[in-house]
């Protein structure tokens, strides 16, 4: 049992995040309640909705958050638009949402800025692709070949996957030319979360990512020294976005160091009721470096807020909760992030938890706080 406890403690220690200051600007219009991409262009923010919505781009005034213009792309459907990026001459939209891993019509739309600037209806060129290492297109819930992030790197477009199973991301590249291509696998990053948006600053060679954990707590990650072969080989810094549970979807840079982030509407009563919103933060004083070999994790189980343990083969999970922060409830999540059990505050007890009803797998015991959560994994053997 001692070995199992230490394994849990080492896993939990790596789940810790630093903090960054972030401000809510306000609620986005209901017309973009499923905002999925964000772009700063000509003093406005451009966004779009994701799967099944109209093939439209919406310009939003940064101060009033009102939609001031709608541009329709007339020759395509919005199958699953997930992110938006730009270079000097074109706007690119990633139609590569692929939660089930079975799409063979993945594409990036390419819109000339000269057309966009002068017309409210435009047509798009298409950059079609499939991943070079995907050989299985059988429908699978929560596929690792889903993708929600896109950025421009020179003459190439970089796609970042949203790996539901591995909780990481892989970078693939395609040229910015119309046609059909194999997306070339480049690099991967075990971010321990779901990447949903990206922004690359070519002036500083910094890549910014946003996403959320399997418990819907948003994060920001910064990657330094990006190059065309090793996207993620530079120093990586990860920070918790302290806005509570929110389905953060996109990020863009508005000036030299001020970012805007958008979140999609998400409702799962009684746990989460998060509207579509816009947030902002700067890089002045935001993050702390993740633990590394030069900065080892200090193993101090007595200070852990939550410890879960059991004997091998036992059907009872014991836990120790050591926090003065207000608790609102307890849940158990499976490895895909699906909540399989919830206990409200008034029904909580300190008795061991019966886990005999669960299949053999890894699960996460989670206590919900007002704007945070404490979570540890355990194994049902």
C-alpha positions as CSV (number, residue, x, y, z in Angstrom):
1,X,0.0,0.0,0.0
2,X,2.9,2.4,0.7
3,X,4.1,2.0,-2.8
4,X,0.7,2.8,-4.2
5,X,0.4,5.9,-2.0
6,X,3.7,7.3,-3.2
7,X,2.7,6.7,-6.9
8,X,-0.4,8.7,-6.2
9,X,1.6,11.5,-4.6
10,X,4.0,11.8,-7.4
11,X,1.2,12.0,-10.0
12,X,-0.6,14.6,-7.9
13,X,2.5,16.7,-7.5
14,X,2.8,17.0,-11.2
15,X,-0.8,18.2,-11.4
16,X,0.0,21.5,-9.6
17,X,-0.3,24.7,-11.6
18,X,1.0,28.2,-11.0
19,X,-1.3,31.2,-11.3
20,X,-1.7,34.1,-13.7
21,X,-3.9,37.2,-13.4
22,X,-6.8,37.3,-15.8
23,X,-9.7,39.7,-16.1
24,X,-13.2,39.0,-17.5
25,X,-14.1,41.6,-20.1
26,X,-17.7,40.6,-20.4
27,X,-20.2,38.2,-21.9
28,X,-20.1,37.6,-25.7
29,X,-23.2,38.0,-27.8
30,X,-25.5,35.0,-27.9
31,X,-24.9,34.8,-31.6
32,X,-21.4,33.5,-30.9
33,X,-22.3,31.3,-27.9
34,X,-20.1,28.5,-29.4
35,X,-17.1,30.7,-30.2
36,X,-14.2,28.5,-31.2
37,X,-11.6,30.8,-32.7
38,X,-10.3,34.3,-32.1
39,X,-8.3,36.7,-34.2
40,X,-7.2,40.3,-33.8
41,X,-7.5,42.1,-37.1
42,X,-7.9,45.8,-38.1
43,X,-8.7,46.8,-34.5
44,X,-11.5,44.3,-34.2
45,X,-11.8,40.7,-32.9
46,X,-12.9,38.1,-35.4
47,X,-14.5,34.9,-34.1
48,X,-16.6,32.0,-35.4
49,X,-18.8,29.2,-34.0
50,X,-17.9,25.6,-34.2
51,X,-19.7,22.5,-35.7
52,X,-23.1,22.8,-37.3
53,X,-23.3,26.6,-37.2
54,X,-23.4,29.0,-40.1
55,X,-20.2,29.5,-42.2
56,X,-19.7,33.0,-40.9
57,X,-17.1,35.2,-39.4
58,X,-18.1,37.8,-36.8
59,X,-16.3,41.1,-36.1
60,X,-16.6,42.1,-32.5
61,X,-15.9,45.6,-31.0
62,X,-13.4,45.2,-28.2
63,X,-15.0,47.8,-26.1
64,X,-18.7,47.1,-26.4
65,X,-18.5,43.4,-27.3
66,X,-21.2,44.0,-30.0
67,X,-21.0,42.3,-33.4
68,X,-20.3,45.0,-35.9
69,X,-20.0,43.0,-39.1
70,X,-20.7,39.5,-40.4
71,X,-18.9,37.9,-43.3
72,X,-20.3,34.8,-44.9
73,X,-18.2,32.2,-46.7
74,X,-20.5,31.1,-49.5
75,X,-18.8,28.0,-50.9
76,X,-18.3,25.9,-47.8
77,X,-20.1,24.5,-44.8
78,X,-19.1,24.8,-41.2
79,X,-18.5,21.1,-40.5
80,X,-16.4,21.7,-37.4
81,X,-14.6,25.0,-37.4
82,X,-12.2,25.1,-34.5
83,X,-9.6,27.9,-34.9
84,X,-8.5,30.8,-37.0
85,X,-5.1,32.3,-37.9
86,X,-3.6,34.8,-40.3
87,X,-0.5,35.9,-42.2
88,X,0.0,39.1,-44.2
89,X,-2.3,38.1,-47.0
90,X,-4.7,35.5,-45.8
91,X,-7.0,34.4,-43.1
92,X,-7.1,30.6,-42.3
93,X,-9.9,28.7,-40.6
94,X,-9.3,25.2,-39.3
95,X,-12.2,22.9,-40.2
96,X,-10.6,19.9,-38.5
97,X,-12.7,19.2,-35.4
98,X,-12.6,15.4,-35.3
99,X,-13.9,14.2,-31.9
100,X,-14.7,10.7,-33.3
101,X,-11.5,10.3,-35.2
102,X,-13.3,9.2,-38.4
103,X,-13.2,12.3,-40.6
104,X,-11.5,12.0,-43.9
105,X,-12.5,15.5,-45.1
106,X,-10.3,17.6,-42.8
107,X,-9.4,21.0,-44.2
108,X,-8.1,24.5,-43.6
109,X,-10.0,27.3,-45.4
110,X,-7.9,30.1,-47.0
111,X,-9.5,33.5,-47.5
112,X,-7.8,36.4,-49.2
113,X,-7.7,39.5,-46.9
114,X,-8.3,41.7,-50.0
115,X,-11.7,39.9,-50.5
116,X,-12.5,39.9,-46.8
117,X,-11.8,43.7,-46.4
118,X,-14.1,44.7,-49.2
119,X,-17.0,42.2,-49.2
120,X,-19.5,40.7,-46.7
121,X,-19.6,37.5,-48.8
122,X,-16.4,35.7,-49.8
123,X,-15.2,32.4,-51.2
124,X,-12.5,30.2,-49.7
125,X,-9.7,28.1,-51.2
126,X,-9.2,24.8,-49.4
127,X,-6.2,23.0,-48.0
128,X,-7.2,19.4,-47.6
129,X,-5.2,17.0,-45.4
130,X,-5.1,13.7,-43.5
131,X,-2.6,12.9,-40.8
132,X,0.3,10.9,-42.1
133,X,0.3,8.5,-39.2
134,X,-3.5,7.9,-38.9
135,X,-4.4,4.5,-40.5
136,X,-7.6,3.8,-38.5
137,X,-10.7,5.8,-39.3
138,X,-13.2,3.7,-37.3
139,X,-15.5,5.9,-35.2
140,X,-14.1,6.2,-31.7
141,X,-15.4,8.5,-29.0
142,X,-12.9,11.1,-27.8
143,X,-10.2,10.4,-30.4
144,X,-6.6,11.6,-30.2
145,X,-6.9,12.8,-33.8
146,X,-9.2,15.6,-32.8
147,X,-7.8,19.1,-33.3
148,X,-8.7,22.6,-32.2
149,X,-5.6,24.8,-32.6
150,X,-3.9,26.4,-35.6
151,X,-1.1,28.8,-36.1
152,X,1.0,30.1,-39.0
153,X,4.8,29.4,-39.1
154,X,6.5,31.0,-42.1
155,X,5.0,29.3,-45.2
156,X,3.5,26.5,-43.2
157,X,0.4,26.0,-41.1
158,X,0.8,24.1,-37.9
159,X,-2.1,22.0,-36.5
160,X,-2.2,21.0,-32.8
161,X,-4.2,18.0,-31.9
162,X,-6.5,17.8,-28.9
163,X,-5.7,14.4,-27.5
164,X,-8.6,13.2,-25.4
165,X,-6.9,9.9,-24.3
166,X,-3.3,11.0,-23.9
167,X,-4.1,14.5,-22.6
168,X,-1.3,15.9,-24.8
169,X,-0.9,17.5,-28.2
170,X,0.9,16.7,-31.4
171,X,2.0,19.2,-34.0
172,X,1.5,18.6,-37.7
173,X,2.4,20.8,-40.6
174,X,1.0,21.4,-44.0
175,X,2.0,24.0,-46.6
176,X,-0.2,27.2,-46.9
177,X,-1.0,26.3,-50.5
178,X,-4.3,25.1,-51.9
179,X,-4.4,21.4,-52.5
180,X,-4.4,18.0,-50.7
181,X,-1.6,17.0,-48.4
182,X,-0.4,14.5,-45.9
183,X,0.0,16.4,-42.6
184,X,3.5,15.8,-41.4
185,X,4.0,14.9,-37.8
186,X,6.5,17.2,-36.1
187,X,6.6,17.1,-32.3
188,X,4.5,16.5,-29.2
189,X,4.0,18.0,-25.8
190,X,2.5,16.1,-22.8
191,X,0.6,19.2,-21.6
192,X,-1.7,17.2,-19.3
193,X,-4.8,18.8,-20.7
194,X,-6.8,19.5,-23.8
195,X,-5.4,22.1,-26.1
196,X,-8.1,24.2,-27.8
197,X,-6.3,27.4,-29.1
198,X,-2.9,28.7,-30.2
199,X,-1.2,32.0,-31.0
200,X,2.4,32.2,-32.4
201,X,4.3,35.5,-32.0
202,X,6.9,35.5,-34.8
203,X,8.6,38.6,-33.3
204,X,9.3,37.0,-30.0
205,X,9.3,33.3,-31.2
206,X,6.9,32.5,-28.4
207,X,4.0,30.1,-28.8
208,X,0.9,30.5,-26.5
209,X,-1.6,27.8,-25.9
210,X,-4.9,27.6,-24.1
211,X,-7.1,24.7,-23.1
212,X,-8.7,23.1,-20.1
213,X,-8.3,20.0,-18.0
214,X,-10.6,17.0,-18.0
215,X,-12.4,18.8,-15.1
216,X,-12.9,22.0,-17.2
217,X,-10.3,24.1,-15.4
218,X,-8.6,26.4,-18.0
219,X,-4.8,26.7,-18.5
220,X,-2.3,28.8,-20.4
221,X,1.0,27.4,-21.7
222,X,4.0,29.3,-23.1
223,X,6.6,27.6,-25.3
224,X,9.9,29.5,-26.0
225,X,12.3,29.2,-28.9
226,X,9.9,27.6,-31.4
227,X,11.6,26.3,-34.6
228,X,10.3,24.5,-37.7
229,X,11.6,21.0,-36.5
230,X,11.1,21.1,-32.8
231,X,8.0,23.1,-31.9
232,X,8.0,22.1,-28.3
233,X,11.8,21.6,-27.5
234,X,12.2,25.1,-25.8
235,X,11.4,25.9,-22.2
236,X,7.7,25.3,-21.4
237,X,5.7,27.2,-18.8
238,X,2.2,26.4,-17.7
239,X,-0.2,28.5,-15.7
240,X,-3.7,28.1,-14.3
241,X,-6.2,30.6,-15.6
242,X,-8.1,31.4,-12.4
243,X,-11.6,31.9,-13.8
244,X,-13.2,28.8,-12.4
245,X,-14.6,26.2,-14.7
246,X,-14.9,27.4,-18.3
247,X,-14.6,25.9,-21.7
248,X,-11.8,28.1,-23.0
249,X,-11.6,27.8,-26.8
250,X,-9.3,30.4,-28.3
251,X,-6.5,33.0,-27.8
252,X,-5.2,36.0,-29.7
253,X,-2.7,38.8,-29.1
254,X,-4.1,42.3,-29.3
255,X,-0.8,44.3,-28.8
256,X,2.8,43.5,-27.7
257,X,1.8,41.5,-24.6
258,X,-2.0,41.7,-24.1
259,X,-4.0,38.6,-24.9
260,X,-7.7,38.0,-25.3
261,X,-9.2,34.6,-24.6
262,X,-12.7,33.4,-25.4
263,X,-14.8,30.7,-23.8
264,X,-17.7,28.8,-25.2
265,X,-21.0,28.4,-23.4
266,X,-21.1,25.2,-21.2
267,X,-23.8,24.0,-18.9
268,X,-23.8,20.9,-16.8
269,X,-26.1,21.5,-13.7
270,X,-25.5,21.5,-10.8
271,X,-21.7,21.7,-11.3
272,X,-21.1,24.1,-14.2
273,X,-23.1,27.0,-15.7
274,X,-20.5,29.0,-17.7
275,X,-21.6,31.5,-20.4
276,X,-19.7,32.5,-23.5
277,X,-17.2,35.2,-22.4
278,X,-14.2,37.2,-23.2
279,X,-11.1,37.5,-20.9
280,X,-7.9,39.4,-21.1
281,X,-4.4,39.1,-19.4
282,X,-0.9,40.2,-20.0
283,X,2.5,38.5,-19.8
284,X,3.9,41.1,-17.3
285,X,3.8,38.9,-14.2
286,X,2.0,35.7,-15.0
287,X,3.6,32.3,-14.6
288,X,6.1,30.2,-12.8
289,X,8.3,27.6,-14.3
290,X,7.1,24.0,-14.1
291,X,9.1,21.6,-11.9
292,X,12.1,20.0,-13.6
293,X,15.2,18.0,-12.7
294,X,16.9,21.3,-11.7
295,X,13.8,22.2,-9.6
296,X,12.6,18.9,-8.1
297,X,9.2,18.4,-6.6
298,X,9.3,18.4,-2.8
299,X,7.6,15.2,-1.7
300,X,5.7,16.1,1.5
301,X,2.6,14.0,1.9
302,X,1.7,15.6,5.2
303,X,1.0,18.8,3.3
304,X,-1.2,17.3,0.5
305,X,-4.7,18.7,0.4
306,X,-6.1,15.3,-0.7
307,X,-4.7,11.8,-0.4
308,X,-6.5,8.7,-1.7
309,X,-5.4,5.2,-0.8
310,X,-6.5,1.6,-0.6
311,X,-5.1,-1.9,-0.3
312,X,-4.6,-3.9,-3.4
313,X,-7.9,-5.7,-4.3
314,X,-10.0,-3.7,-1.9
315,X,-13.3,-2.3,-3.0
316,X,-13.2,0.6,-0.6
317,X,-11.3,3.8,-1.3
318,X,-10.0,5.7,1.7
319,X,-9.2,9.4,1.5
320,X,-7.8,12.2,3.6
321,X,-8.9,15.8,2.9
322,X,-6.6,18.4,4.4
323,X,-7.9,21.9,3.4
324,X,-9.7,24.8,5.0
325,X,-11.1,25.9,1.6
326,X,-14.9,25.6,1.3
327,X,-16.0,22.4,-0.4
328,X,-19.1,22.3,-2.7
329,X,-19.3,18.6,-3.6
330,X,-17.4,15.5,-4.6
331,X,-17.2,13.7,-7.9
332,X,-15.4,10.7,-9.5
333,X,-14.3,11.0,-13.1
334,X,-13.1,8.3,-15.5
335,X,-9.9,8.5,-17.5
336,X,-11.7,10.2,-20.4
337,X,-12.9,13.0,-18.1
338,X,-16.5,11.9,-17.9
339,X,-18.1,12.3,-14.4
340,X,-19.4,8.9,-13.3
341,X,-20.5,9.9,-9.8
342,X,-21.4,13.1,-7.9
343,X,-22.1,13.7,-4.2
344,X,-23.4,17.1,-3.1
345,X,-22.0,18.8,-0.1
346,X,-24.9,17.9,2.2
347,X,-24.5,14.2,1.5
348,X,-20.7,14.0,2.0
349,X,-19.3,11.7,4.7
350,X,-15.8,10.6,5.8
351,X,-16.6,6.9,5.3
352,X,-14.6,4.9,2.7
353,X,-16.0,5.1,-0.8
354,X,-17.4,2.0,-2.4
355,X,-15.8,1.6,-5.8
356,X,-17.0,-1.9,-6.6
357,X,-19.5,-0.6,-9.1
358,X,-16.7,0.7,-11.4
359,X,-14.8,-1.3,-14.1
360,X,-11.0,-1.9,-13.8
361,X,-9.4,1.4,-14.8
362,X,-7.8,4.6,-13.5
363,X,-10.3,7.1,-12.0
364,X,-10.0,10.6,-10.4
365,X,-11.4,11.5,-7.0
366,X,-12.3,15.2,-7.1
367,X,-13.5,17.6,-4.5
368,X,-15.1,20.8,-6.0
369,X,-14.3,24.2,-4.5
370,X,-15.9,27.5,-5.3
371,X,-13.5,28.3,-8.1
372,X,-11.1,25.4,-8.2
373,X,-10.9,21.6,-7.6
374,X,-8.7,19.2,-5.8
375,X,-8.2,15.9,-7.7
376,X,-6.1,12.7,-7.2
377,X,-6.1,9.5,-9.4
378,X,-6.8,6.0,-8.0
379,X,-6.8,2.6,-9.6
380,X,-9.8,0.2,-9.4
381,X,-8.1,-3.2,-9.8
